[in-house]
Amino acid sequence: MKVRILIVGAFALTLAASNALAQSWSWNSAGSSTRHWQSQAAKPDTKIKTSVYSASLKLNEVGVTNTSACTTSSYAAACASGNCSCIQFTGTSTGSAGKADAALNITIDNVIGVDGIGVDFCGFAHGDLEIDGNKDTEIFAVTGAACNDIFGDGYFNGGCDLEATDVYFGGAGGPCVGAFTSATGFAASIKAFAQN
């Protein structure tokens, strides 16, 4: 009888302890998981606020290298197929960073992508976007697809992840899209949420 009471008591104590802790998982850069334990009684920091982040960019193509990846940053430097193009843009940005100078360096894979009809092709694209504004200085990692439609007009559709900032600590991540507006003109926008 005493053994049953001890076993039931130990089981109840284990249940109570497991209910007092919440388990969460996170992934590190090596791809392996790490377990974190937090008290459920912990209250969130009420000083953290989520803001809408936005940027509207007007850029001009200033350089094209058809044989290799961009070398401006680790975000733009990889070329999985070994046959990539680097397209560089400079221009201006308005939005959450204020009035800003902007530079976009994007590597487009000329092999890894999806063929469409005629000249339509979407290649895997990634790079870095740097915005140096009067309210914030930011660097985004850019990932998505750079495409040519059946008329040969180019556009980009993907995501932007805020990697460096002076204002936001929770980062911003969201869709970023752009399209050529002329032979060398490129307009793009970012809409995201950030914590500050």
C-alpha positions in Angstrom: 0.0 0.0 0.0 2.8 2.5 0.9 4.5 1.7 -2.4 1.4 2.6 -4.4 1.1 5.9 -2.6 4.7 6.7 -3.2 4.4 5.8 -6.9 1.2 7.9 -7.3 2.8 10.8 -5.4 6.0 10.7 -7.5 3.8 10.6 -10.7 1.8 13.6 -9.5 4.9 15.5 -8.6 6.4 14.8 -12.1 3.1 16.0 -13.7 3.1 19.2 -11.7 6.7 19.9 -12.5 6.2 19.4 -16.2 3.1 21.7 -16.2 5.2 24.4 -14.6 7.6 24.4 -17.5 7.0 25.0 -21.2 9.3 23.5 -23.7 10.3 25.2 -26.9 12.7 24.3 -29.8 15.0 26.4 -31.9 17.3 25.6 -34.8 20.9 26.8 -34.9 22.9 27.6 -38.1 24.3 24.0 -38.2 20.7 22.7 -38.7 20.5 20.9 -35.3 17.8 21.6 -32.7 18.3 23.0 -29.2 15.7 22.6 -26.4 14.9 25.5 -24.2 12.9 25.4 -21.0 10.9 28.5 -19.8 8.6 29.0 -16.9 5.0 29.5 -18.0 4.7 32.1 -15.3 7.1 34.4 -17.1 5.4 37.5 -18.4 6.2 39.0 -21.8 8.1 42.3 -21.9 5.4 44.9 -22.4 7.9 47.4 -23.7 8.4 45.5 -27.0 6.3 46.7 -29.8 5.7 45.4 -33.2 5.8 47.9 -36.0 5.0 47.8 -39.7 8.2 48.1 -41.7 8.2 49.4 -45.3 10.6 50.6 -48.0 10.0 51.8 -51.5 13.1 51.7 -53.7 13.9 53.4 -57.0 17.1 51.8 -58.4 19.2 51.9 -61.5 21.3 49.0 -62.8 25.0 50.0 -62.6 26.8 46.7 -63.3 26.3 43.2 -64.7 28.7 40.3 -64.6 27.3 37.3 -66.6 29.9 34.8 -65.4 29.9 34.8 -61.6 28.2 35.6 -58.4 28.3 38.9 -56.7 31.2 39.2 -54.2 29.7 42.0 -52.1 28.5 39.8 -49.1 28.0 36.3 -48.0 24.3 36.6 -48.9 25.1 37.3 -52.5 28.4 35.3 -53.0 27.1 31.7 -53.5 26.5 30.2 -56.9 25.1 26.7 -56.6 25.3 25.7 -60.3 28.6 27.5 -61.0 26.9 29.6 -63.8 25.5 32.8 -62.3 25.1 36.4 -63.1 25.6 39.4 -60.7 23.4 42.4 -61.2 24.2 45.5 -59.1 21.8 48.4 -58.6 22.1 51.8 -56.7 19.5 54.4 -56.0 17.2 55.7 -53.3 14.7 54.4 -50.8 12.0 56.0 -48.7 10.2 54.4 -45.8 10.9 53.2 -42.3 14.7 54.0 -42.6 13.8 57.5 -43.8 15.2 59.1 -46.9 18.1 56.8 -47.9 20.7 55.8 -50.4 20.2 52.1 -51.4 22.3 49.4 -53.1 21.1 46.0 -54.2 23.5 43.2 -55.3 21.7 40.2 -56.5 23.1 36.9 -57.8 20.9 35.0 -60.3 21.5 31.4 -61.0 21.5 30.9 -64.8 20.9 27.1 -64.5 18.9 26.4 -61.4 15.4 27.7 -62.1 12.2 27.0 -63.9 11.8 27.2 -67.7 8.6 28.6 -69.0 7.2 29.5 -72.4 9.5 31.1 -74.9 12.0 33.4 -73.2 10.2 32.9 -69.8 12.7 31.8 -67.1 12.8 32.1 -63.4 16.2 31.7 -61.8 17.0 31.2 -58.1 18.2 34.6 -56.9 19.7 35.9 -53.6 21.7 38.9 -52.5 22.0 41.8 -50.2 20.1 45.1 -50.0 21.8 47.9 -48.1 19.7 51.0 -47.0 21.6 53.9 -45.5 18.9 56.3 -44.3 18.5 59.3 -42.0 16.5 57.2 -39.5 18.3 53.8 -39.7 21.1 51.9 -41.5 20.0 48.4 -42.6 21.2 45.3 -44.4 18.7 42.8 -45.8 19.4 39.2 -47.0 17.3 38.8 -50.1 16.1 35.4 -51.5 13.6 34.6 -54.2 13.3 34.2 -58.0 14.3 36.6 -60.8 12.2 36.0 -63.8 11.7 37.1 -67.4 8.1 37.0 -68.6 7.2 36.0 -72.2 7.9 39.6 -73.3 11.4 39.5 -71.8 10.5 42.0 -69.0 12.3 41.2 -65.8 10.9 41.1 -62.3 11.8 39.7 -58.8 9.6 38.0 -56.2 10.8 36.8 -52.9 11.5 37.6 -49.3 13.7 40.0 -47.4 15.1 39.4 -44.0 16.6 42.3 -41.9 20.0 41.2 -40.8 21.5 44.4 -39.5 19.8 47.5 -38.1 20.3 50.3 -35.6 16.6 50.6 -34.6 14.9 47.1 -34.7 16.1 44.2 -32.6 13.5 41.6 -33.5 14.3 42.0 -37.2 11.9 42.4 -40.1 11.0 39.8 -42.5 8.5 39.8 -45.3 7.9 39.9 -49.0 9.9 42.0 -51.3 9.0 42.5 -54.9 10.4 44.5 -57.8 10.3 44.9 -61.6 12.2 46.7 -64.3 10.6 50.0 -65.2 13.0 50.7 -68.1 16.1 49.1 -69.6 18.1 49.9 -66.4 15.5 51.2 -64.0 14.2 48.9 -61.2 11.4 49.7 -58.7 11.0 47.5 -55.6 9.1 47.5 -52.3 9.3 45.7 -48.9 6.4 45.3 -46.5 7.2 43.5 -43.2 6.8 43.5 -39.4 9.6 44.4 -37.0 10.1 44.6 -33.3 11.5 47.7 -31.6 
